[in-house]
């Protein structure tokens, strides 16, 4: 293949005939035409090096912490991958008997822990009887002993690990592999950077998400870190090559009225209720696109205006009582026991955490006193769970019986939900994923984790809303323009 000639200004002026006596103006015209027909760099590949360096930096940080907190499972090198995954990529990776034995022991330990948890739950219901306390103590001891043995084997494995013979430590090869994985993931997920990074993480650890979505609560910490690093360090022209879940401004290609033509009967009905608010609240830079908000309502309530969640969110846009009050809704059903229910839920979580801590101490033996206390803590946790479940069930029944709540009015619920989501989009500077996360889990959670919170419900919520959004765009014959490229 002939090397591509790099055209200089001088070359093009020569070709234009400027040095053959042609007038300067005519030469410039020809030069302009030549520039138009020459290949541009608009389709050039972005610089992946900031992405690669961010991945390496994250992996180094997590690798160091895994050695301290006991979560290390022989994930090594620049890509922090287990040896068998590295081998599946065609890389040389060190495996010995210690590693293979440790892998089996970790699986056994997880089974012992599960037995301890089941025994603790059953023992709690049996008033911490001696039989179940002994079972919990025995299972917890086996868990701890097996974990220690597995960790010792991994220490031996690391001691004999020869860096120069394991290609997981070859930065050049890891860089080439990582870039290839990133490119393939971007192609698969429409150049959506968050989804692509989630896919890369899963591949490096040999994970297959149960729901099929690449972004999960397990990999969202990695995705947040790498995504934020890249957006901060990449060149503006490179950012335009990616779908960053971001848009800014009125970029819809059709008027809202024409969008109803392809919607189903139920969706068209609620879209009509939304239309007045598109003009009232849709003039801002980050106003929510109507199909995106329709996707949000679909996920929130399946378009059921009487939907009430297990924690008291109500209506077609699933607004909590406190949020409804902040939105200026005048009629909100909020009895005293509603706040008590939330306190019961928090106490249940704290007691469960205490019980788990008692049976998973780093000591080699779990004495029966610890097992008995764990059963008692779990017993109290179960009692608080029954209380909050009963309180929220009562709340739902009374709310629907009274039916005097602005959140159950579809028009008011849609107006409040749209206002809230538009404000969250503005707060998150047009980042659709972060605005969705804030709608589901609250802005504080997004700020705390500097990105998507690692909550399974929130990550699943983001995934499903965007899937519905893409579905609507496809039905409308529109490009996947809601997930904007660049900032």
MOGI-V880382 format. One record per backbone hydrogen bond with DSSP energy under -0.5 kcal/mol. NH is the residue of the N-H (numbers start at 0). CO is the residue of the C=O. E is the energy in kcal/mol with one decimal. If there is no record, write none. Layout:
BEGIN
nh = {NH,NH}
co = {CO,CO}
e = {E,E}
END
This chain:
BEGIN
nh = {6,11,12,13,14,15,16,16,17,19,20,21,26,27,28,29,30,31,32,33,34,35,36,37,43,47,51,52,53,54,55,56,57,58,59,60,61,62,63,64,65,66,67,68,69,70,71,75,75,77,79,80,81,85,86,87,88,88,89,90,92,99,100,101,102,103,104,105,106,107,108,109,110,111,112,113,114,115,116,117,118,119,120,121,122,123,124,125,126,127,132,133,134,135,136,137,138,139,140,141,142,143,144,145,146,147,148,149,150,151,152,153,154,155,156,157,158,159,160,160,162,164,165,166,166,167,168,169,170,173,174,175,176,177,178,179,180,181,182,183,184,185,186,187,188,189,190,191,192,192,195,196,197,198,199,200,201,202,203,204,205,205,206,208,211,215,219,222,223,224,225,226,227,228,229,230,231,232,233,237,238,239,240,241,242,243,243,245,246,248,250,257,258,258,259,259,260,261,262,267,268,269,270,271,272,273,274,275,276,277,277,278,279,280,281,286,292,293,294,295,296,297,298,299,300,301,301,302,303,304,306,308,311,313,314,317,318,323,324,325,326,327,328,331,333,337,338,338,339,340,341,342,343,344,345,346,347,348,349,350,351,352,353,354,355,356,357,358,359,360,366,370,371,372,373,374,375,376,377,378,379,380,381,382,383,384,385,386,387,388,389,390,391,392,393,394,395,396,397,398,399,400,401,402,404,405,407,408,409,412,413,414,415,416,417,418,419,420,421,422,423,424,425,426,427,428,429,430,431,431,434,435,436,437,438,439,440,441,441,445,446,447,448,449,449,450,454,455,458,459,460,461,462,463,464,465,466,467,468,469,470,471,472,473,474,475,476,477,480,482,483,485,485}
co = {4,7,8,9,10,11,12,13,12,16,17,16,22,23,24,25,26,27,28,29,30,31,32,33,40,45,47,48,49,50,51,52,53,54,55,56,57,58,59,60,61,62,63,64,65,65,65,73,80,167,76,75,203,81,82,83,84,85,86,85,90,95,96,97,98,99,100,101,102,103,104,105,106,107,108,109,110,111,112,113,114,115,116,117,118,119,120,121,123,122,128,129,130,131,132,133,134,135,136,137,138,139,140,141,142,143,144,145,146,147,148,149,150,151,152,153,154,155,156,157,160,161,162,91,164,91,165,166,168,169,170,171,172,173,174,175,176,177,178,179,180,181,182,183,184,186,185,188,190,242,191,192,193,194,195,196,197,198,199,200,201,202,201,206,208,213,215,218,219,220,221,222,223,224,225,226,227,228,229,234,234,235,237,238,190,241,483,483,429,284,248,254,254,255,255,256,257,258,259,263,264,265,266,267,268,269,270,271,273,273,274,274,275,276,277,283,288,289,290,291,292,293,294,295,296,296,297,296,300,302,303,312,308,318,306,314,313,319,320,321,322,324,323,329,331,334,334,335,335,336,337,338,339,340,341,342,343,344,345,346,347,348,349,350,351,352,353,354,355,357,364,366,367,368,369,370,371,372,373,374,375,376,377,378,379,380,381,382,383,384,385,386,387,388,389,390,391,392,393,394,395,396,397,398,402,330,404,405,407,408,409,410,411,412,413,414,415,416,417,418,419,420,421,422,423,425,424,427,244,429,430,431,432,433,434,435,436,436,437,441,442,443,444,445,446,445,452,453,454,455,456,457,458,459,460,461,462,463,464,465,466,467,468,469,470,471,473,472,478,479,481,238,241}
e = {-0.7,-2.2,-2.3,-2.3,-2.4,-2.2,-0.6,-1.1,-1.9,-1.6,-0.8,-1.5,-2.3,-2.2,-1.8,-2.2,-2.5,-2.4,-1.9,-2.3,-2.3,-1.7,-1.5,-1.6,-1.7,-0.7,-2.5,-2.6,-1.8,-2.2,-2.4,-2.4,-2.4,-2.5,-2.1,-2.0,-2.6,-2.5,-2.0,-1.8,-2.3,-1.4,-0.9,-2.5,-1.0,-0.7,-1.5,-0.7,-1.9,-1.9,-0.8,-1.9,-0.5,-2.1,-2.4,-1.4,-1.0,-0.8,-1.6,-2.3,-0.5,-2.1,-2.6,-2.4,-2.2,-1.5,-2.2,-2.5,-1.5,-2.0,-2.8,-2.1,-1.7,-2.2,-2.4,-2.2,-2.1,-2.2,-2.5,-2.6,-2.6,-2.4,-2.4,-2.5,-3.2,-1.9,-1.4,-1.4,-1.2,-3.3,-2.3,-2.4,-1.6,-2.7,-2.6,-2.5,-2.7,-2.6,-2.3,-2.2,-2.2,-2.6,-2.8,-2.3,-2.4,-2.3,-2.0,-2.4,-2.6,-2.1,-1.9,-1.8,-1.8,-2.0,-2.2,-2.6,-2.0,-1.4,-0.5,-0.7,-0.8,-1.7,-1.3,-2.5,-0.5,-0.5,-1.8,-1.3,-1.0,-2.6,-2.3,-2.1,-2.5,-2.8,-2.4,-1.9,-2.5,-2.7,-2.4,-2.3,-2.3,-2.6,-2.2,-2.1,-2.1,-0.9,-3.9,-1.8,-0.7,-2.1,-2.3,-2.5,-2.2,-2.2,-2.2,-2.4,-2.2,-2.4,-2.3,-1.3,-0.6,-0.7,-3.1,-0.5,-0.9,-0.5,-1.0,-2.4,-2.8,-2.1,-2.5,-2.7,-2.5,-2.2,-2.6,-2.6,-1.8,-2.0,-3.1,-0.7,-1.9,-1.1,-1.7,-1.8,-3.4,-0.8,-1.5,-1.1,-1.6,-1.7,-1.1,-1.1,-0.8,-0.9,-0.6,-0.8,-1.1,-1.0,-1.0,-2.8,-1.8,-1.8,-2.2,-2.0,-1.0,-1.3,-1.7,-0.6,-1.3,-1.0,-0.9,-0.9,-1.4,-2.8,-0.7,-1.3,-2.0,-2.2,-2.0,-1.8,-2.3,-2.1,-1.9,-2.6,-2.5,-0.7,-1.3,-0.9,-0.9,-0.7,-1.7,-3.0,-1.5,-2.0,-2.2,-1.2,-2.4,-2.6,-2.0,-1.8,-1.8,-1.4,-2.5,-0.6,-0.8,-1.8,-0.6,-0.7,-1.1,-1.8,-1.1,-1.6,-2.3,-1.9,-2.2,-2.2,-2.1,-1.9,-2.2,-2.4,-2.2,-2.0,-2.0,-2.2,-2.5,-2.1,-1.8,-1.3,-0.8,-0.5,-0.8,-2.0,-3.0,-2.4,-2.5,-2.2,-2.2,-2.8,-2.4,-2.1,-2.2,-2.2,-2.6,-1.8,-2.3,-2.2,-2.3,-1.6,-2.5,-2.6,-2.0,-2.3,-2.4,-2.1,-2.3,-2.4,-2.4,-2.2,-2.6,-2.7,-2.3,-2.1,-2.6,-2.7,-0.7,-3.0,-1.9,-1.2,-0.8,-3.0,-2.6,-2.2,-2.6,-2.7,-2.6,-2.4,-2.3,-2.6,-2.7,-2.0,-2.2,-2.4,-1.9,-2.4,-2.3,-1.4,-3.4,-1.4,-3.6,-0.9,-2.2,-2.5,-2.3,-2.4,-2.1,-1.8,-3.4,-0.6,-1.5,-1.3,-2.4,-2.8,-1.9,-0.5,-0.7,-1.9,-1.4,-0.5,-2.6,-2.4,-2.0,-2.4,-2.3,-2.4,-2.4,-2.0,-1.7,-2.4,-2.4,-2.4,-1.9,-2.3,-2.4,-2.4,-2.3,-2.1,-1.1,-2.9,-3.6,-0.5,-1.2,-0.7,-1.4}
END
